Amino acid sequence: MSSQDSQTDDYTVQQENELEALASIFGEDFHDLRSKDPWKVKRPPEVYLCLRPNGLNNGQECYVTVDLQVKCVPTYPDVPPELELKNAKGLSNEKLQNLQDELTKLAAVRCGEVMIYELADHVQGFLSKHNKPPSRSFHEEMLKNQRRQQEKQALEEQQRMDQQRQKEEEMEIMAVIQKREEEKREEKRKKEIAKQVFFLEIIQRGDRIFCSKKIFFALHTILVFYSTRRDTVNDDGLRPHELLHFHSNTLGELVVHKGKCLGESQRLGRSVYCGFEANSGEFSILYEWSLRWSKKMGKFFTSQEKGKIENCKKQIHAAENEFNSLLRLSHPNLVHYMALSSIEKEDCLTVHLLVEHVPGTSLNQSLGANSPVLLDKLCHYAAQLLSALDYLHTNSVVHKHLGASSVLVDSEGTVRLTDYSLSKRFSDICKEDIFEQAHVRFSEGVVMPTKTGKKGDVWNLGLMLLALSQGKEVMEYPVTVPASLPADFQDFLHKCVCLNDAERWTTQQLLDHSFLKPPLPKNLLQYQETSPEDLAEDFASTVIPQNHILNSPFSSGLQRQFSRYFNEFEELQLLGKGAFGAVIKVN
């Protein structure tokens, strides 16, 4: 019992000491409510404080006041006291409730130490913050709100005018920039027209100006390129044409002017355009696959359609990875790839493949003419095609759809193979039902079985050579080799088009076939044993008539147009033929 009494005495001493301090601080504003008790019964403190704002100067009016009643429990300050705000003046009910909540929280935080003064000081600070004169009337309050609304509207109007002025300034700047760009385009157009006129004058005066034939034909090629771009010219001059940007690991950044459409391949689902690389000034060929969404698809794709689109994107990405390996290929009988890019638009996926420009014609034109190709030319074509195919197969690349349209013959008679590997990939993507151009025909009207892999390339080579020898497509299956063909050529074709893949020869075996290595003529062997010089004979005795030489299979109109041989040399005598072609005496 003595310990509890001593603890109670400690509480009492703390409480009484705090009351004395409060009485000295607040003076007449402090009231001890226990003094009004009729019976002098000892009980915990209960005080009443009349509070005003802090720091009022002389003459400063007080617009807010409040009385704070504090009722302590016997164990105060270990237990917070009861707090009540009374006789509030100049404070709304909302502000009074906020003050009450703040005092309750502060009392809970200060639990364990005397806190009445700190609570009173907090109330005085709150009053100082809200010591503002009230509105004199509702009319003044209304005018005050109107002024605020007018100020807000004026600020919004100022901001709107600033935005309008800024927009007008931007439009003026854009108009100036557009005008400068138009002036540059007009100047460029005039230069292009002047360049074309200059080239035309040079071509027209080609027989009278002092320039080499090489320069002459170069200028002619440039003029032909400009003439193929008539679809990009209007009445006022040249229109801006489409520019394509490529990034190549070997060639760097390429900027290509997309020229006239040279044709479309239904078999491969693509269009072919001529191109001009701006940085190097070289011509190129541009293959374009425009994969447009099917009209059956709605504006918003279903989950199944989205899955198919993503699958097509993965296939294009895989083709791009394969393209990086194809860039390393280099062979004189291959058309070299330069760059590849794919663009996704709102209504389609567009793939561009940039390849080397090869001036010449394709073997497909020979089939279109329905005229058989001479055997010597077929031997020449087969040897170079097998050399290119063997190089591809050695590097683990399969052509996949070898045909006459993918074989080019340049101006010097060299065979160049194109469309290897990638074209088949992109044409397969065209088959997806989410694209419009899904009807891709690989047989070009001929119903023949499809052979895949390296042996499939050999099969397609045999079909193409057989078609060229007959001047028409092969229309029957199983394939029948005509008995009218030479024996070695028949055997060569049988090794290519046999039905059993295991029995079909490889490119390496075909390169050693006797068809590609014809025996030397007897008269050439006679010349090798006894030369005309030793016999004191003139070559005139063995001269073949000039018309026979000019009409021989090693002479073509395409070669005559571009080769220096036919322009600068005179043919005298055909000595024979060897593994590398004809041996001719010239002057």
WOLIN-V609097 format. One record per helix or strand of 3 or more residues. SS is the DSSP state (a for helix, b for strand). FROM is the first residue (numbers start at 1). TO is the last residue. If there is no record, write none. Layout:
BEGIN
SS|FROM|TO / SS|FROM|TO
END
This chain:
BEGIN
a|2|29 / b|30|32 / a|33|36 / b|46|52 / b|65|71 / b|82|89 / a|93|109 / a|116|129 / a|138|204 / a|213|227 / a|230|232 / b|243|248 / b|252|265 / b|270|277 / b|283|293 / a|303|326 / b|337|344 / b|348|356 / b|360|362 / a|364|368 / a|375|394 / a|404|406 / b|407|410 / b|415|417 / a|422|429 / a|453|470 / a|487|497 / a|507|511 / a|514|516 / a|522|529 / a|539|542 / a|546|550 / a|557|562 / a|564|568 / b|571|578 / b|581|586
END
